[in-house]
Amino acid sequence: MSGRDTLDGVMLTEAKQPSSVMTQPTRQPGTAPMPLYTIDPLTDSRWETLVATHPKASIFHQMGWLRALAATYGYKPIVVTDASPAEKLDWAIPFCKVESWITGMRLVSLPFADHCAPLLQEGEQTARFVDWLCAECDLRGWKYVEVRPLNWTASSESPLVASSSYWLHALDLTSSLQDIFRRLDKSSLQRRIRRAEREKLVYEKGRSEDLLNDFYRLLLMTRRRHQLLPQPRAWFSNLAENFGESMEVRIARKDQTPVAALLTLRFRETVVYKYGCSDERYHHLAGMPLLFWKLIEESKTEGAESLDFGRTDLGHDSLRRFKDQFGTVSQQITYLRYPAATSTPMNIASLSRLRRVCSLMPDAVLSAAGRLAYRHIG
């Protein structure tokens, strides 16, 4: 294998050389020339510097997320920017190239991220980046380019069109703990948290292999219960390795038996609830409400100002109601893509034939099926 790699003709230089090279895509009629560059964020330190300082950056822009994606699924991360190799990086959009013989070749910003705001100025700069991306998509023959912004809306003139929409939920942690607890739903949360405390559930948090193993066993139970394929075990190991202390697993136990688990990530003043799972035989013990309350207490004590509860499908009313019971505020976010989608975006939940057999698979087979499927989803 040579010392260089290409992104369908867009040269990415090896780490020992400058990590960005100007590309010359076709341009839309009437747009001014705009030289853009692709850089490898895993080797170009300017990306990490930009993420550390940019006000729109989130946990999903961090190196830990990109490295975990590359290590688990083999996705090649790139960053598109207007900064030459000698210039400071001020504006950029991160992508991963997803190559699949099932779902096609495309650029996604970013795979498995609930949201990933383009780190750009609004207005003319954004429009010119979009024109460049769409022209590159046509030139390279990609199936599509997708961005997952927090608050972009595609204008009628934009080549980017709405792809799929979700609710995004966030809990404000700047109030007192007493006020936050008072806003919890009394029946579904307050009483159940007290029930869990009376049951003397044992609480534990960390990122050890033992905790990850307990978490993954509960994840397999939960995904089977919902007839869904689980994420690969390696994904969670790679998150732990690449995020370090910014990733935590919380476990609730009854008599040494894990009954519920949460996995969270932290960036600046925001804690992100990313995964949750439980053993339904112990739901009456209220392990999940207890874990969420512990998460709220500890996040606030450690100086966090917001708890990101993640995204919810627009039609998943029960999950939205559950998150609303914590006093969260929700906003609708819409993913954008070029060209227009001709069908519903593929995800694990849409694999209906697989769903029917998930509940019957042994753990090893279920885990292996998820490992094979997820890299095609992105």
SVG drawing of the C-alpha trace seen along z (x, -y; Angstrom):
<svg xmlns="http://www.w3.org/2000/svg" viewBox="-48 -36 55 54">
<polyline fill="none" stroke="black" stroke-width="0.4" points="0.0,0.0 1.4,-3.4 2.1,-6.2 -0.8,-8.2 -4.5,-7.8 -7.2,-9.4 -10.8,-10.3 -12.0,-9.5 -9.4,-11.8 -9.2,-14.3 -5.6,-13.8 -5.0,-13.4 -1.4,-13.5 0.3,-11.2 0.9,-12.6 4.5,-13.4 3.5,-16.0 1.2,-19.0 -2.3,-17.5 -4.3,-19.5 -4.3,-20.0 -6.4,-22.3 -9.1,-20.6 -10.7,-21.9 -14.3,-20.8 -16.7,-21.9 -18.5,-25.1 -22.1,-26.2 -22.8,-28.9 -22.5,-32.4 -20.6,-31.5 -17.2,-33.1 -14.1,-30.9 -13.6,-29.5 -10.5,-27.3 -11.3,-24.6 -9.1,-22.1 -9.5,-18.7 -7.5,-17.8 -7.2,-14.7 -8.4,-15.7 -6.6,-12.7 -3.2,-14.1 -3.8,-17.8 -3.7,-19.4 -5.6,-22.5 -8.8,-20.6 -8.5,-19.8 -7.6,-23.5 -10.7,-24.7 -13.0,-22.3 -11.6,-23.4 -12.5,-27.0 -15.4,-27.2 -18.7,-28.1 -20.7,-25.6 -18.5,-22.6 -20.0,-19.6 -19.0,-16.2 -19.5,-14.9 -16.8,-17.1 -14.2,-15.9 -11.3,-13.7 -12.6,-10.9 -15.7,-10.5 -13.8,-10.6 -11.2,-8.1 -13.9,-5.7 -15.7,-5.8 -12.5,-5.1 -11.4,-2.3 -14.8,-0.6 -16.2,-1.0 -13.3,-2.0 -14.8,-5.3 -12.3,-7.8 -12.8,-11.2 -12.1,-14.4 -12.6,-18.1 -13.5,-20.5 -12.1,-24.0 -11.2,-27.3 -7.9,-27.4 -4.7,-26.6 -2.0,-24.4 -0.3,-27.5 -3.3,-29.2 -5.2,-29.0 -8.4,-26.9 -11.4,-29.2 -14.2,-27.5 -14.8,-23.9 -17.2,-21.0 -16.2,-17.5 -17.4,-14.4 -16.8,-10.7 -16.7,-8.8 -19.1,-5.8 -18.4,-3.1 -21.0,-0.3 -22.0,2.1 -25.5,2.1 -26.2,-1.5 -23.9,-3.3 -21.0,-5.7 -21.6,-9.0 -20.3,-11.7 -22.0,-12.1 -21.4,-14.8 -21.2,-12.8 -22.2,-9.1 -24.2,-8.1 -24.1,-11.7 -27.4,-13.1 -26.3,-16.5 -23.1,-18.0 -23.3,-21.8 -21.1,-22.9 -18.5,-25.2 -19.2,-28.0 -20.4,-31.6 -24.0,-32.0 -24.8,-33.6 -22.6,-33.7 -19.8,-31.5 -22.3,-28.7 -23.9,-29.0 -20.5,-28.7 -19.5,-25.7 -22.8,-24.1 -22.3,-24.8 -18.9,-23.2 -20.2,-20.1 -23.0,-19.5 -20.6,-20.0 -18.2,-17.5 -21.0,-15.0 -21.9,-15.2 -18.3,-15.0 -17.4,-12.0 -20.6,-10.1 -21.4,-9.9 -25.0,-8.7 -25.4,-11.9 -23.9,-14.3 -25.6,-14.8 -25.2,-17.4 -26.9,-17.2 -27.2,-20.8 -28.9,-22.1 -30.7,-25.1 -30.1,-25.3 -33.1,-25.5 -32.8,-24.9 -34.0,-27.9 -36.0,-27.4 -32.9,-28.2 -30.6,-25.8 -29.6,-22.6 -29.7,-20.9 -33.2,-19.5 -34.7,-18.1 -33.9,-14.4 -35.3,-13.4 -36.4,-15.3 -36.2,-14.5 -36.9,-16.0 -33.8,-17.0 -34.2,-17.3 -32.1,-19.2 -32.4,-19.7 -31.3,-23.0 -29.1,-22.3 -28.6,-25.9 -31.5,-25.8 -31.2,-24.4 -31.4,-20.6 -34.5,-21.1 -36.2,-23.0 -35.1,-20.4 -36.5,-17.6 -39.8,-19.5 -40.2,-19.7 -39.8,-15.9 -43.1,-14.1 -44.4,-13.0 -45.7,-9.6 -43.3,-8.4 -40.1,-9.8 -40.2,-11.3 -42.0,-8.4 -40.0,-5.8 -36.7,-7.4 -37.7,-7.2 -38.8,-3.5 -35.3,-2.7 -33.7,-4.3 -35.9,-2.2 -35.0,0.9 -31.3,0.1 -30.1,0.5 -26.4,0.4 -25.0,-2.4 -21.7,-2.3 -20.0,-4.5 -16.8,-4.4 -15.3,-3.1 -13.7,0.3 -14.0,3.4 -16.3,5.0 -18.7,2.1 -18.6,2.1 -19.3,5.8 -22.3,5.3 -23.5,2.4 -23.3,4.5 -25.1,7.4 -28.0,5.1 -27.8,3.5 -28.2,6.9 -31.3,7.5 -32.8,4.2 -32.1,4.3 -33.6,7.8 -36.6,6.6 -37.1,3.9 -36.3,6.2 -33.2,4.1 -29.6,5.0 -27.1,3.9 -24.1,1.7 -20.8,3.6 -19.1,4.3 -16.0,2.7 -17.8,-0.6 -18.1,-1.1 -14.5,0.0 -13.4,-2.5 -15.5,-5.3 -13.9,-4.5 -10.4,-4.5 -10.7,-7.7 -12.8,-9.8 -11.1,-8.8 -12.7,-10.3 -15.2,-12.2 -17.1,-8.9 -18.8,-7.3 -21.0,-4.2 -23.5,-4.2 -24.9,-0.9 -27.7,-0.1 -27.6,3.4 -29.9,5.5 -28.1,8.2 -25.1,8.0 -27.4,8.3 -27.1,5.3 -30.6,4.0 -30.1,0.7 -27.3,-1.2 -26.5,-4.6 -23.6,-5.7 -22.8,-9.4 -20.2,-11.7 -19.2,-15.2 -17.9,-18.2 -17.5,-21.6 -20.6,-22.3 -22.8,-19.8 -23.3,-16.1 -24.8,-13.9 -26.9,-10.9 -26.1,-8.6 -27.2,-5.1 -29.4,-3.5 -30.5,0.1 -32.2,2.3 -33.4,5.7 -37.2,5.6 -37.5,8.2 -36.4,5.5 -38.3,2.5 -40.5,2.4 -37.3,1.4 -37.0,-1.8 -33.3,-1.5 -33.5,-3.8 -35.1,-6.8 -32.5,-6.4 -29.6,-6.4 -31.0,-9.6 -31.3,-11.3 -27.8,-10.3 -26.6,-11.7 -28.4,-15.0 -27.0,-15.4 -23.5,-14.6 -23.5,-16.6 -24.7,-19.7 -22.2,-19.1 -19.4,-18.9 -20.4,-22.2 -22.4,-21.1 -25.1,-23.5 -27.0,-21.3 -28.0,-17.6 -28.5,-16.6 -31.1,-13.8 -30.4,-13.1 -32.8,-12.8 -36.2,-11.1 -38.0,-10.1 -40.9,-12.4 -43.3,-9.5 -41.9,-7.9 -44.4,-9.5 -43.7,-7.3 -40.0,-8.1 -40.7,-11.8 -43.1,-11.7 -40.5,-9.9 -37.9,-12.6 -40.4,-15.4 -41.1,-14.1 -37.7,-15.3 -38.6,-18.9 -36.6,-18.9 -37.1,-21.5 -37.3,-20.0 -36.6,-21.5 -37.0,-20.0 -33.9,-19.4 -33.8,-18.4 -31.0,-16.7 -30.2,-18.1 -28.8,-16.3 -28.0,-16.6 -29.4,-15.3 -33.0,-14.8 -33.7,-11.5 -35.8,-9.2 -36.7,-7.0 -36.7,-7.0 -33.1,-7.1 -31.9,-3.6 -31.3,-2.8 -31.2,0.2 -34.9,-0.2 -35.9,-0.1 -34.5,3.4 -37.8,5.0 -36.8,8.5 -34.0,8.5 -36.2,7.1 -38.4,10.2 -35.6,12.5 -33.6,10.3 -35.6,11.5 -34.8,15.1 -31.0,14.7 -28.5,16.0 -26.4,13.2 -23.3,14.1 -25.3,14.2 -27.2,11.0 -23.9,9.1 -22.3,10.4 -25.3,9.4 -25.0,5.9 -21.3,5.8 -21.9,6.6 -24.8,4.3 -23.8,1.0 -20.9,0.1 -23.4,-0.1 -25.7,-2.5 -23.6,-5.5"/>
</svg>
